[in-house]
Amino acid sequence: MKKQIYLILTCLLPILLPAQTTESQLWGKCTLSDLQQEPYSEWYTKNYADYEPQPTIVGQLKRVNWKDYSITIFLGTWCGDSRREVPRLIKVLDAAGFPQQQISLVAISAEDSVYKQSPTHEEQGKHIYRAPTFILHRQGKEVNRIVEIPVVSLERDLLAILNGPYTPNYAAYVPLSQWSDEGILNDPNISHRGLARQIKHLVQSVSELNGYGYVLSKSGNKALEAAINVLKINTYLYPDAWQPQKSLAEALYLQNDGPQALQAIQKAIELNKDVRNVKNLLEVESNIKALPSSRPKE
């Protein structure tokens, strides 16, 4: 498996990695053995060794019959949170007696064109918007997940998932994912303001829905419409922030909707109060104005 992964990386490295880095990254299905090899072992081994799970919590986890459970880990070897939390979780699972053969690892990409995706798309239908994401299954059905970082600690979060109830970070992603599955985010008649009101109490920052929408926008034409609706919801959650308007403008640009994209970027420029952002915002505006749909009809 390792040789196969490295062969894939050798062939695709110029595509997968940003031009400014030469560091290799895993992409696709991988194993714990892969993470224990250079260059990944530099951070995997240290973070595994440094983490000390709480013995009292581990003692409770040891009493669990893990036979029917499995865990899928979506990680980015480029991602600081993944580098820290994945080795720690494996340490917890080892201490708890969780069978390693019931752990699946999928490395996702940071490259813009395949953002948060794997080459064989294990992430499809799984709603992976943050790295790492740890999904606990029982008899093949998702029980719950830990998203990006633990709510309390990895071992306590795992125990809380088993005992219930447990609400992961980015709690707004739960209803958003449900709306996505039900086709609501692709419905042209939805009330963005109404949906915003439903999740307002779950959203902690402007970046949460921006990140969700960005991942969707890189997932194909059908998902682009859903991304635009998510970003429109975010403009109602944060009406005085420029970031949702800029993200919306960029998604509308991908849809070749010049007039609406131009309206959104000009709103972002109006709301922006930091001169350091002006150059980038004006560049986005210039790109949008270059769209054929943005030109006045003769």
C-alpha positions as CSV (number, residue, x, y, z in Angstrom):
1,M,0.0,0.0,0.0
2,K,2.8,2.4,0.9
3,K,4.6,1.9,-2.3
4,Q,1.3,2.5,-4.2
5,I,0.7,5.7,-2.4
6,Y,4.1,7.1,-3.0
7,L,3.8,6.1,-6.7
8,I,0.6,8.1,-6.9
9,L,2.2,11.0,-5.2
10,T,5.3,10.9,-7.5
11,C,3.0,11.2,-10.5
12,L,0.7,13.9,-9.1
13,L,3.0,15.9,-6.9
14,P,3.1,19.0,-9.3
15,I,-0.7,19.1,-9.3
16,L,-1.3,18.4,-5.6
17,L,1.1,20.8,-3.9
18,P,1.3,24.5,-3.9
19,A,4.2,25.9,-5.9
20,Q,5.9,27.3,-2.8
21,T,6.4,23.9,-1.0
22,T,8.3,20.8,-1.9
23,E,7.1,18.7,1.0
24,S,5.3,15.5,0.0
25,Q,1.8,14.8,1.2
26,L,-0.2,11.7,1.5
27,W,-3.4,11.7,-0.6
28,G,-6.1,9.0,-0.4
29,K,-6.3,5.9,1.6
30,C,-3.3,5.3,3.8
31,T,-2.3,3.4,6.9
32,L,-0.8,4.0,10.3
33,S,2.4,2.5,9.0
34,D,2.5,5.3,6.4
35,L,2.3,7.9,9.1
36,Q,5.1,6.2,11.0
37,Q,7.5,6.7,8.1
38,E,9.5,9.8,7.1
39,P,8.6,12.6,6.7
40,Y,5.4,12.1,8.6
41,S,7.0,10.3,11.6
42,E,8.7,13.6,12.6
43,W,5.3,14.9,13.9
44,Y,3.4,11.6,14.3
45,T,5.9,9.9,16.6
46,K,6.4,13.0,18.8
47,N,2.8,13.9,19.2
48,Y,1.9,10.2,20.0
49,A,4.6,10.0,22.6
50,D,3.9,13.3,24.2
51,Y,0.2,12.8,24.8
52,E,-0.9,11.2,28.1
53,P,-4.6,10.1,28.1
54,Q,-6.4,10.4,31.4
55,P,-6.2,7.0,33.1
56,T,-9.7,7.2,34.7
57,I,-11.3,7.9,31.3
58,V,-9.2,5.3,29.5
59,G,-10.3,2.8,32.2
60,Q,-14.0,3.4,31.2
61,L,-13.1,3.1,27.5
62,K,-11.4,-0.2,28.1
63,R,-14.7,-1.7,29.3
64,V,-16.3,-1.0,25.9
65,N,-16.8,-4.0,23.6
66,W,-15.3,-2.5,20.4
67,K,-16.3,-5.5,18.2
68,D,-19.1,-3.6,16.3
69,Y,-17.2,-0.3,16.1
70,S,-15.0,1.3,13.4
71,I,-13.4,4.7,13.0
72,T,-12.8,6.6,9.8
73,I,-10.2,9.4,10.1
74,F,-10.1,12.1,7.4
75,L,-6.8,14.0,7.8
76,G,-4.5,16.3,6.0
77,T,-0.8,15.6,6.4
78,W,-0.4,19.4,5.5
79,C,-2.8,20.4,8.4
80,G,-1.5,21.4,11.8
81,D,-4.7,20.2,13.6
82,S,-4.4,16.8,11.9
83,R,-0.7,16.5,12.8
84,R,-1.5,17.2,16.5
85,E,-4.9,15.4,17.0
86,V,-4.5,12.2,14.8
87,P,-1.5,10.8,16.8
88,R,-3.2,11.7,20.0
89,L,-6.4,9.9,19.0
90,I,-4.5,6.8,18.0
91,K,-2.8,6.9,21.4
92,V,-6.2,7.0,23.1
93,L,-7.5,4.2,20.9
94,D,-4.5,2.0,21.6
95,A,-4.8,2.6,25.3
96,A,-8.6,1.8,25.1
97,G,-7.9,-1.5,23.3
98,F,-9.6,-0.4,20.1
99,P,-8.5,-2.8,17.3
100,Q,-6.2,-1.0,14.8
101,Q,-7.7,-3.1,11.9
102,Q,-11.0,-1.2,12.5
103,I,-9.3,2.2,11.9
104,S,-9.5,3.6,8.4
105,L,-7.4,6.6,7.3
106,V,-8.1,8.9,4.4
107,A,-5.7,11.7,3.5
108,I,-7.4,14.7,1.9
109,S,-5.9,17.4,-0.3
110,A,-5.2,21.1,0.4
111,E,-4.9,21.8,-3.4
112,D,-7.6,24.3,-4.5
113,S,-9.0,22.2,-7.3
114,V,-9.5,19.1,-5.1
115,Y,-9.9,20.8,-1.8
116,K,-10.7,18.5,1.1
117,Q,-11.1,15.6,-1.3
118,S,-9.4,12.2,-1.8
119,P,-8.5,10.8,-5.2
120,T,-11.2,8.1,-5.0
121,H,-13.6,10.4,-3.1
122,E,-14.2,8.6,0.1
123,E,-15.3,12.0,1.4
124,Q,-18.4,12.1,-0.8
125,G,-21.6,12.0,1.2
126,K,-19.6,12.2,4.5
127,H,-19.8,16.0,4.8
128,I,-16.1,16.6,5.5
129,Y,-15.5,20.3,5.9
130,R,-12.7,20.4,8.5
131,A,-9.5,18.4,9.0
132,P,-9.2,16.3,10.9
133,T,-12.7,14.7,11.2
134,F,-13.0,11.5,13.2
135,I,-16.2,9.5,12.5
136,L,-17.2,6.7,14.9
137,H,-19.4,4.0,13.3
138,R,-21.3,1.2,14.9
139,Q,-22.2,-1.7,12.6
140,G,-21.4,0.6,9.7
141,K,-23.7,3.5,10.8
142,E,-22.3,6.8,12.0
143,V,-22.7,7.3,15.8
144,N,-21.1,10.8,15.9
145,R,-17.9,12.6,15.0
146,I,-15.2,14.8,16.4
147,V,-14.5,17.7,14.2
148,E,-11.1,19.4,13.9
149,I,-10.4,19.6,17.7
150,P,-12.1,17.9,20.7
151,V,-14.8,19.8,22.6
152,V,-13.1,18.8,25.9
153,S,-10.4,16.2,25.3
154,L,-10.2,13.3,22.8
155,E,-10.7,10.6,25.4
156,R,-13.6,12.5,27.1
157,D,-15.2,13.3,23.8
158,L,-15.0,9.7,22.7
159,L,-16.6,8.6,26.0
160,A,-19.3,11.2,25.6
161,I,-20.1,10.0,22.0
162,L,-20.5,6.5,23.4
163,N,-22.7,7.6,26.3
164,G,-24.5,10.5,24.5
165,P,-25.5,13.1,24.0
166,Y,-22.5,14.8,22.3
167,T,-22.4,17.9,20.1
168,P,-19.2,18.3,18.1
169,N,-17.6,21.5,17.1
170,Y,-19.2,23.4,14.2
171,A,-22.6,22.3,15.4
172,A,-24.3,24.3,12.5
173,Y,-22.8,21.7,10.1
174,V,-25.3,19.2,11.4
175,P,-28.5,20.9,10.1
176,L,-26.6,22.2,7.0
177,S,-25.6,18.7,6.1
178,Q,-29.2,17.5,6.7
179,W,-30.4,20.3,4.4
180,S,-27.9,19.3,1.8
181,D,-29.0,15.7,1.9
182,E,-32.7,16.7,1.6
183,G,-32.0,19.0,-1.4
184,I,-33.0,22.1,0.5
185,L,-29.7,23.9,-0.3
186,N,-30.4,23.4,-4.0
187,D,-34.0,24.7,-3.8
188,P,-34.2,28.1,-5.6
189,N,-37.1,29.2,-3.3
190,I,-35.5,28.9,0.1
191,S,-35.5,31.8,2.5
192,H,-31.9,32.5,3.4
193,R,-33.0,34.7,6.2
194,G,-35.3,32.0,7.6
195,L,-32.6,29.4,7.5
196,A,-30.1,31.8,9.1
197,R,-32.5,32.3,12.0
198,Q,-32.7,28.5,12.5
199,I,-28.9,28.1,12.9
200,K,-27.9,31.5,14.4
201,H,-27.5,30.0,17.9
202,L,-25.1,27.3,16.6
203,V,-22.7,29.5,14.6
204,Q,-19.7,30.9,16.5
205,S,-17.8,32.8,13.8
206,V,-18.0,34.2,10.3
207,S,-15.5,31.6,9.1
208,E,-17.7,28.6,9.8
209,L,-20.1,28.9,6.9
210,N,-17.5,30.5,4.7
211,G,-15.4,27.3,5.1
212,Y,-18.4,25.1,4.6
213,G,-19.4,27.0,1.4
214,Y,-15.8,27.0,0.1
215,V,-15.5,23.2,0.3
216,L,-18.9,22.9,-1.5
217,S,-17.8,25.2,-4.2
218,K,-14.9,22.9,-5.1
219,S,-17.2,19.8,-5.3
220,G,-18.8,20.2,-8.7
221,N,-21.5,22.3,-10.4
222,K,-24.4,20.8,-8.4
223,A,-22.7,21.6,-5.2
224,L,-21.9,25.1,-6.3
225,E,-25.5,26.1,-6.1
226,A,-25.6,24.8,-2.6
227,A,-22.4,26.7,-1.8
228,I,-24.0,29.9,-3.0
229,N,-27.0,29.4,-0.8
230,V,-24.9,28.6,2.3
231,L,-22.9,31.8,1.6
232,K,-26.1,33.8,1.2
233,I,-27.2,32.5,4.6
234,N,-23.9,33.7,6.1
235,T,-24.6,37.2,4.8
236,Y,-27.7,37.3,6.9
237,L,-25.8,35.9,10.0
238,Y,-23.1,38.6,9.6
239,P,-24.7,41.5,7.7
240,D,-22.0,43.9,8.7
241,A,-19.0,41.7,7.8
242,W,-17.2,41.9,4.4
243,Q,-16.0,38.3,4.4
244,P,-19.3,36.6,3.6
245,Q,-19.9,39.1,0.7
246,K,-16.5,38.4,-0.7
247,S,-16.9,34.7,-0.5
248,L,-20.4,34.9,-2.1
249,A,-18.9,37.1,-4.9
250,E,-16.2,34.5,-5.6
251,A,-18.8,31.6,-5.7
252,L,-21.1,33.6,-8.0
253,Y,-18.0,34.3,-10.2
254,L,-17.5,30.5,-10.6
255,Q,-21.2,30.4,-11.6
256,N,-20.5,33.1,-14.2
257,D,-23.2,35.3,-12.6
258,G,-21.5,38.6,-13.2
259,P,-24.2,41.0,-12.0
260,Q,-24.8,39.3,-8.6
261,A,-21.1,38.7,-8.1
262,L,-20.4,42.4,-8.8
263,Q,-23.1,43.4,-6.4
264,A,-21.6,41.2,-3.7
265,I,-18.0,42.3,-4.1
266,Q,-19.0,46.0,-4.1
267,K,-20.9,45.3,-0.9
268,A,-17.7,43.7,0.6
269,I,-15.6,46.7,-0.5
270,E,-18.2,49.0,1.2
271,L,-18.1,47.0,4.4
272,N,-14.4,46.5,4.6
273,K,-12.6,48.7,7.2
274,D,-9.1,47.4,6.8
275,V,-6.9,49.0,4.1
276,R,-4.8,45.8,3.9
277,N,-7.8,44.1,2.2
278,V,-8.4,46.7,-0.4
279,K,-6.0,45.4,-3.0
280,N,-7.4,41.9,-2.9
281,L,-11.0,43.0,-3.0
282,L,-10.3,45.3,-6.0
283,E,-8.6,42.4,-7.8
284,V,-11.7,40.2,-7.3
285,E,-13.9,43.1,-8.5
286,S,-11.7,43.4,-11.6
287,N,-12.0,39.7,-12.4
288,I,-15.7,39.8,-12.0
289,K,-16.0,42.8,-14.3
290,A,-14.1,40.8,-17.0
291,L,-16.9,38.2,-17.1
292,P,-19.0,38.6,-20.3
293,S,-22.2,38.6,-18.1
294,S,-20.9,41.6,-16.2
295,R,-20.7,43.8,-19.4
296,P,-23.5,46.1,-20.2
297,K,-25.8,45.0,-22.9
298,E,-25.5,46.9,-26.1
